[in-house]
Amino acid sequence: MTAVRVPLNEACWNGESYVNPAYAGANYISAVTAYVNLLNSNGIVAILDLHWTDGAYTGLSAGCTSAQAVCQKPMPDSAQAIPFWTSVANTFKGNDAVIFDLFNEPYASRATGSAISGWQCWLNGGTCPGISYQVAGMQAMVNAVRSTGANNVIMVGGEEYANDLGTPNSTSDPSILAYLPTDPDNDIAVSWHSYNFNACNNQSCWTSQVQPVIAQVPVIAGEIGENDCASSYVTPLMTWLDSQQTSYLAWAWNADFSCKRGPGLISDYNGTPTGYGAGVESHLLSLGG
């Protein structure tokens, strides 16, 4: 295991007024920085993920009605996400053991009504159909990071909760390769999430959607998992990703999840694995010889 993905909340980092001051602004930044330093000192790369963001959204697949950063939104809001990434980049620039995962699980196409308009919103942001707030597109967030002088690797997640990377040469389901943001440092990696309950959950789809992206740019499976307390999905997935020399992170090191609701790798913070976690652990041990 060489990386840990750390989900962050922009309202906490930015110290927005509705956040408990104990967990806001400088206090939050200090705690995150200390954790990153702990990971790095043990030889582990920290992937910082903008997970929850502001913005009122009540359209298709809305996670909540709140405008606050308390659930997954279809895209990040420019009002807070741009200052967030500017500050995060300034905090960790010069540390190549930190990767910036710009936004957890975009689902812009559900809000805008089509794959093409969704990808356009994903890249360019601004005013997007079906979204009430101004969106921070991937290009604007890349620009915010690079404007600080940070040259850290940047991850961009696909559509449909990062599970859909599109299909090459398709007009109805265009490939993420056609929409990748421009990066002066050319240090963009694609983030892909894969669960047993996703649409792209079989090797045929992995071969048609994911493998062509791997051939062009680095891919990191930022989340993999299953919600049946077993490992019958993730084990062949990990084996396939190993064959593609592609990295993956199992979701999540969280004892508050049951392995069905979460899914969670552990049942307590002593690290007792769930059935799902045991399968992941076994595979990682096999890689270590």
C-alpha positions, 0 to 999 in steps of 0.5 A: 500500500503506497497511497491513502485518499483523504476526502476533504470538505471545502467549507471546513477548509475555507472556514465558512461561517456555518462550520463549527469553528473547532473544525474550520479554517486554520484548525482544519488545515492544521489537522489535515496537514499533520495527517498528510505529514504522518502519511508521507513520513511513512512512505505513503502518498496522500491523495487530497480529494475535494469531496463535499461542496456548497451549492443548492441542487435539487435535480436528478439524483440530488443527495440533499436539498441543502446549499451547504457542503453536507452531501455530494453535488453534481459539480463543485461551486466556483465561489468556494472550490476555486479558493479551496484549490488555490489554498490547498495548492499553496499549502502543499506545493513542492511536495510531490507526495501529495496528489490533488483529486479535483472533485470526488464524483461528478454527475453533471450529465444528470443535471444538464440532461445529456452526456455532451452538455454534461461533459461541457459543464464538467470541463468549462463550468460556469452556467450549467443547465439544471444547476442553480449555482456557478460551477467550477469546471475542471479547467478552472480548477487546474488553472487555480492549482497551477497559478500557485506554482504547484506542479503536483499531479492532478486527478480528474474524475469521470462522469456518472460518479466517476464511473463513466469514462465514455467510449472512444468514437461514440457520439452519444457517450463521448470519451473523457479523452475528448474533454481533458483539461489543458495542463501546462505541466502535463501532469493530469491523471484520470480518476475512475471509480468502480463498484459492483452496483455501477453501470460499468461493472464488468470486464467488457466495459473495463476493456471498452471504456477504461483501457483506451484511457489507460493507453493515453494517460495515467488512470487511478481507480480512486475508489473501488468496492462492493456492498455485499460484504464479500470480495467477488467483485473487487478481486477480479477487478484488482487483478485486471487493474494489476494487469494494466499496471493501474493503481487502485484504492479500496473505499473506505477505511471507515468502521462507521459503515457496515460493509453493506451500507458503506462499504467499509473495509473494517468493523472497528478501528483496530483494523478488524476486516469485514468480509469485503475488507478481508478480500482486499487485504488478502489481495494486497498481501499476495502482491507483497509476496 
